[in-house]
Amino acid sequence: MKLDISIFFPAYNEEENITPLLEKATQVMKKYANNYELIVVVYEASTDKSIQLVKEFAEKDNHIKLVIQPKDKKGVGYAIRMGFDAAKYEHIFYTDADNQFDLEEIENFLSHISNFDIIAGYRKKRNDNFLRILTAKIYNLIVWIFFGIKEKDVDCAFRYVNKKIFEKVKLVCTLGVGTTELLAKARKAGYKIKELPVTHYPRAFGESKFEGKGVNLPRLSVVISLIKEMKLLWKDMHKKI
């Protein structure tokens, strides 16, 4: 049985990725969905033609929707929250707009939707440089220890979420910790989570916002911001009600 599905894609300077992304997403949804919507959450401070391209697609196809993330609401965590808020269907998928995942693999998730509230993808083989992978392993270890997360790949941006979880889960993170927050709070609230392997491709176009230019190390400002946000999440999850 085909379902009604919302998919959203956070995007920041992804001009070269927008067209293949929306063409592929449309193809996949026509195959697997009943009704569907494709939501692109574009950061307003993007300096390329990402916003313009999505507008052009939306004018031709009413399945496509542009959501502009305000300049003063910077961070992928904000984009994720805006994507969930904009989604009108119960069944929601999200992934980054950089085309590093195969949207066809949504098919593998569909057979498990009736039994799980979140289906979290984990990268079978992560196609990033060594230092990025090492940084990710350290980050995963930290959040496993402090937030009780059991999933293998907490920052993998290929995920199904049933909208009902937001009856109990309130997201507060604004940066990359947002993907971690979703798992941590859903698990604490008793929702069922399943992991499935997904294929991860190297980035073909655009630049990572995580690393500094010309280096494979995370930006110092990003590291400091993530530490602050993990503290925020810890306090939020341990506050007295």
C-alpha positions, 0 to 999 in steps of 0.5 A: 500500500502506498503512503502519503509522504513528506520529504524535506531537504536542508540546503545551504549553497547547494545550487549544483545539487538542487536539480538532480536532487528534485528530479530524483526525489520526484521519480522516487515518490511517483514510484513509492508514494500515494500523495507526496510533497518535497520540501527544500529548506534553504538557508536565506544567507545562501549566496548561490542560486539555490532559492531561485532554483527551488522557486522555479521547480515549485512554479512548475510542480505543486508537489515541491515547496520552498521554505526559507530559513531566516538568516538569524536562525542559522544551523542545520538543527533549525532547518530540521525543525522547520522541515518537520513543522512544514511537513503535512503528512504523518510519514516524514523522510529527511536527508541532506540536499548534497546528494550523498544518499540514494533516495531509492533506498527509501524503499527498504524503509517502507516495509518497517514503517508500521512497526517503528516510529523512527528508522535511522539510516547508518552508513555502511561505508562512510565516503569522507576523508579520514579525519572527518570519519575519526571526528565522527567516531569521537562524537558518536562515542561522546553522545553514546556515553552522555545521552544513552544513544545506542544507534551506530551512526547518530549524525547520519542524515537519512531518516524516517520519522513518524510525526506523532513523536512530536506529541512528546518530543520537543526539539531545542537544538539548532546545530548539528546536534539536532540529529542526535537530539531526535534519537536521544529524546525519542528513545527516552520517550519510549518510541521504537527505533530501527536502524538500516544500512544505507549507501553513502556517496562522496560529495560531488558538488559544493562544500562541506560547512563542517570543515575549514577551507583547505583543511580536513579538520572541523572548524574551531567555531563549529566544535565550540558551538557543538560543545555548547549545544551538547550542554544545552541538550544535557540540561534540557533532557535532565530538567525537572518537570 
